[in-house]
């Protein structure tokens, strides 16, 4: 379970809102049950659909040339917070939200730096950034779905 917290953090490093949306869907499905915890808002009725819409918006915004890079302080910080919160949700399933929070934050750093390098490498090989971005989107969604389904 705690490996899942690290992995959801990596997802946050790739796509900030995808990790939060996945964590919210896990909470909505009661895996884990977050009632009575500080994470309970993620299990509220409209949280997962709203975060899913925001994740789709992030996929679109990522394609815009005016979107700042993921390693600028605000973007990087948002990814760490997203990874930490998402990791706490996954860690809660293992009765260790604190470890999940820490691993999610570490995963977000790994995903942010590693994702930027991998996307740059792939974009260079493909000659365009858009296909590399779409591959990154697919990896983020598939990994997030696998984590949620494994709970």
Secondary structure, DSSP 8 states (H G I E B T S, - for coil): -HHHHHHHHHHHHH-HHHHHHHHHHHHHTTSS--TTSTTGGGGSTTHHHHHHHHHHHHHHHHTSTTS--TTSHHHHHHHHHHHHHHHHHHHHHTT-HHHHHHHHHHHHHHHHHHHHHHHHHHHHHHT-HHHHHHHHHHHHHHHHHHHHHH-
